[in-house]
Amino acid sequence: MNYLTVENIAKSYGELTLFKDISFSIHKDQKVAFVAKNGTGKTSILNILSKLDQPDAGQVTFRKDIAVSFLSQEPFLNSTLTVEETIFSSDNAILKVIKNYENALLNPDDAEAYQHAFEQMDANEAWDFETQYKQILFKLKLEDLNQKVSTLSGGQKKRLALANALINKPDLLILDEPTNHLDLEMIEWLEAFFAKANITLFMVTHDRYFLERVCNEIIELDHGKMYSYKGNYSYYLEKKEARIEVEQVETGKAKQLYKKELTWMRRQPKARTTKSKSRIDDFADIKHRAHQRRNDHEMQLELNMERLGNKILELHKISKAYGEKVLLDKLDYTFQKGERAGIIGKNGTGKTSFLNILTQTAQPDSGKIVIGETVKFGYYTQTGITPKPNQKVIDVVRDFGDYIPLKKGRQISAQQLLERFMFDRKKQYDFVEKLSGGERKRLYLCTVLIQNPNFLILDEPTNDLDIVTLNVLEAFLLDFPGCLLVVSHDRYFMDKIVDHLIIFRGDGVIEDFPGNYSDFRAYEDSKPPEGKDDTLKKEKANWKKDTKTTNKLSYNEQKEYKNIESKIKALGFDKSELEAKFLNPDLSTEEINTLSKELQIIIDTIEEKEMRWLELSEKMED
């Protein structure tokens, strides 16, 4: 059953054409993800589907009488209502029955009204629905139903809008980055909810585990064309790579044919036969196909990092509280060279406060922080970039200088640096306020990295970044030689780049876990049932003790061991990508030699990492 048909839509802003002749459809029970680079029109298409905007051409047709809910990145809510009033303000008939029943409970003297409300609950099978909507509010941490919307944080408003969309049980749910502002526990709950629910989804998300486990189709907007993949994220990656290889082969064949036809065209006399005219008409199409190029410029990241000394960062008995809410309680921690830690915990447990204390943008209530003389922080915050009025992209970078120092005494101009971050010369003179959310985050990342930090702190760096940019950022961070501290709800990202976790449990309880997020989930899932706290503490202590004694690895060696595994995996992926480039028939001798050198470096690095991995493995078994 077709729910939505999009036919030949187009959208431009002035001279900038975002897309044209875009067509696709959404059918009942499909769970579709929409993938595209930042700035290519993802949010514009979602706004058109939600009727917040109109296409310049083409049309969007919804099936008659279907219910549609839309979750935007910045939802509009009535600030004068409470959480409960916001939920009940929808047109959902069952919610109105539940509201009447709850009002009847407040007036026990009106037995007739109560009886009628009770019967309506039975008649509409609203009892289960009431349980479900309260469970959704509980899972999304919206238990205070009387709280005014005006007092909610940005994250709470996003969660309320999500709860509203889920509770209304629409036929079609359109979502723009649904996992933003959710903690890991909420994301895993939502993932399970969507995987089981009989609901039709169309969403933009960069969460690759979410794509893998929820979606059964991926639609990609790539270089102005729409491609559909009937499968999850892994299937999409496999088929996209195959598609690009075919395109490269076809372009190579078209180039050969173009050279042949160009020679024939140059030989043609002025008087042409009908047959010649037909061939000349075909020549224009051949020329177009031969000159097609994939503009896949990847973001290039480079640092002129100062060397870290022996003393990095030490925390001694650090405490922090807001009123009765304890965030840090006499925390002791010493950061080591090469530290690659991920921070996880529920919202409100103190993660961002901890980062602010480390970077001295906030002060602890008590305790002492010792920062090494060579430490230079790079702090990527959730607030992002705050542009000045009418500030252009190039001006943001020029605030740090017209020329930026790189490694080995080299330097690069502000324009060249922005090109490395995928801002072409034309885009550099756009006003910052006109950039998409993802482009703003990419520009902000640029301003953090050009200051050449050796201790990099990233607070939710993956929000709004497209998958291409995420892959480049991950590759950079895997080779980053300084200290790395990351707060992220992106499980795929955390698994790839960190080797241990700092877990904020709440009430000032903070634990260190030697492993990535998937390791942590496996450990948590193996916990005994609740109510056996003493046994749990004992088992956890034994587990940590066994990890250190049985493995016979130091703490830093355990981290190195975990890190090597992820690096070998990432290098293997890089090797496959590089080998695929050799399939291009138009490579020059110089390009082949350059690729061969790059490939040999990767092969040598893999061998070196594998030898070290074997060395640590043998040490574990001794």
Sequence and secondary structure as in RCSB ss.txt:
>XXXX:A:sequence
MNYLTVENIAKSYGELTLFKDISFSIHKDQKVAFVAKNGTGKTSILNILSKLDQPDAGQVTFRKDIAVSFLSQEP
FLNSTLTVEETIFSSDNAILKVIKNYENALLNPDDAEAYQHAFEQMDANEAWDFETQYKQILFKLKLEDLNQKVS
TLSGGQKKRLALANALINKPDLLILDEPTNHLDLEMIEWLEAFFAKANITLFMVTHDRYFLERVCNEIIELDHGK
MYSYKGNYSYYLEKKEARIEVEQVETGKAKQLYKKELTWMRRQPKARTTKSKSRIDDFADIKHRAHQRRNDHEMQ
LELNMERLGNKILELHKISKAYGEKVLLDKLDYTFQKGERAGIIGKNGTGKTSFLNILTQTAQPDSGKIVIGETV
KFGYYTQTGITPKPNQKVIDVVRDFGDYIPLKKGRQISAQQLLERFMFDRKKQYDFVEKLSGGERKRLYLCTVLI
QNPNFLILDEPTNDLDIVTLNVLEAFLLDFPGCLLVVSHDRYFMDKIVDHLIIFRGDGVIEDFPGNYSDFRAYED
SKPPEGKDDTLKKEKANWKKDTKTTNKLSYNEQKEYKNIESKIKALGFDKSELEAKFLNPDLSTEEINTLSKELQ
IIIDTIEEKEMRWLELSEKMED
>XXXX:A:secstr
 EEEEEEEEEEEETTEEEEEEEEEEEETT EEEEEE TTSSHHHHHHHHTTSS  SEEEEEE TT  EEEE SS 
   TTSBHHHHHHTS  HHHHHHHHHHHHHT TT HHHHHHHHHHHHHTTHHHHHHHHHHHHHHTT   TT BGG
GS HHHHHHHHHHHHHHT  SEEEEESTTTT  HHHHHHHHHHHHHS  EEEEE   HHHHHHH SEEEEEETTE
EEEESS HHHHHHHHHHHHHHHHHHHHHHHHHHHHHHHHHHH  SS  HHHHHHHHHHHHHHHHHT         
         S  EEEEEEEEEETTEEEEEEEEEEE TT EEEEEE TTSSHHHHHHHHTTSS  SEEEEEE TT 
 EEEE TT     TT BHHHHHHTT SEEE GGG EEEHHHHHHHTT  TTGGGSBGGGS HHHHHHHHHHHHHT
T  SEEEEESTTTT  HHHHHHHHHHHHT  SEEEEE S HHHHHHH SEEEEEEETTEEEEESS HHHHHHHHH
TS  TT HHHHHHHHHHHHHHHHHHH   HHHHHHHHHHHHHHHHHHHHHHHHHHHTT TT  HHHHHHHHHHHH
HHHHHHHHHHHHHHHHHHHHH 
